[in-house]
């Protein structure tokens, strides 16, 4: 059995590569929130950082099997929580 524990909340711009996060809150203006929802980004969605360009102004993320890029300003308005995957009952 795999157990997932939610850890502290951070903004998406502070995410580390290849770690799994879950969106907890989106704090953008209504038009951007609507666009993000159209892309499948809603609270509860799993997301992970794939790449950041030189200087960190734009980063790409995996969301529902698609790679999508956001500017740092947008990523700062998306709250996520990191997940830690552990095994219970000493299962392999």
C-alpha positions in Angstrom: 0.0 0.0 0.0 1.3 3.5 -0.9 0.6 6.3 1.5 0.7 10.0 0.5 1.4 12.7 3.1 0.8 16.3 2.3 3.6 18.6 3.3 3.8 22.4 3.6 2.3 24.7 1.0 4.6 26.8 -1.3 4.1 28.7 -4.5 4.8 27.0 -7.8 7.8 29.2 -8.6 9.6 27.5 -5.7 9.0 24.0 -6.9 11.9 21.6 -7.4 12.4 19.6 -10.5 10.7 16.1 -10.7 9.0 16.4 -7.4 5.2 15.8 -7.3 3.0 18.6 -6.1 -0.7 19.1 -5.9 -2.4 22.5 -6.6 -4.1 23.8 -3.5 -5.1 27.3 -4.6 -5.0 29.6 -7.7 -4.7 33.3 -6.9 -4.8 34.9 -10.3 -7.1 37.4 -11.9 -10.4 35.9 -13.2 -9.4 35.8 -16.9 -6.1 33.9 -16.1 -7.9 31.6 -13.6 -10.4 30.7 -16.4 -7.5 30.0 -18.8 -5.7 27.9 -16.3 -8.9 25.9 -15.7 -9.2 25.4 -19.5 -5.7 23.9 -19.4 -6.8 21.5 -16.6 -5.2 23.3 -13.7 -7.6 23.3 -10.8 -7.1 22.6 -7.1 -6.3 19.0 -6.6 -4.4 18.6 -9.9 -0.9 17.0 -9.7 1.9 19.0 -11.2 5.7 18.7 -11.5 8.4 21.1 -12.6 10.3 19.8 -15.7 12.5 22.6 -16.9 13.4 26.2 -16.1 15.0 28.5 -18.7 18.2 30.3 -18.0 17.4 33.1 -15.6 14.2 31.3 -14.4 11.7 33.7 -16.1 9.8 30.8 -17.7 9.4 27.2 -16.4 7.6 24.2 -17.9 5.5 21.8 -15.9 3.8 18.5 -16.5 0.0 18.8 -15.9 -2.3 15.9 -16.8 0.2 14.4 -19.3 0.9 17.7 -21.1 4.0 20.0 -20.7 2.9 23.6 -20.2 5.0 26.7 -19.6 4.3 29.5 -17.2 6.0 32.8 -16.5 7.4 33.2 -13.0 4.7 35.9 -12.2 2.0 33.3 -12.9 3.7 30.5 -11.0 4.0 32.8 -7.9 0.2 32.9 -7.8 -0.3 29.1 -7.8 -0.1 27.5 -4.4 1.0 23.8 -4.2 1.8 21.2 -1.6 4.5 18.7 -2.0 3.7 15.0 -1.7 5.9 12.4 0.0 5.3 8.9 -1.2 6.1 6.2 1.4 5.2 2.6 1.8 3.2 1.2 4.7 3.4 -2.2 6.3 6.9 -2.8 4.9 5.6 -3.7 1.5 8.1 -3.7 -1.4 
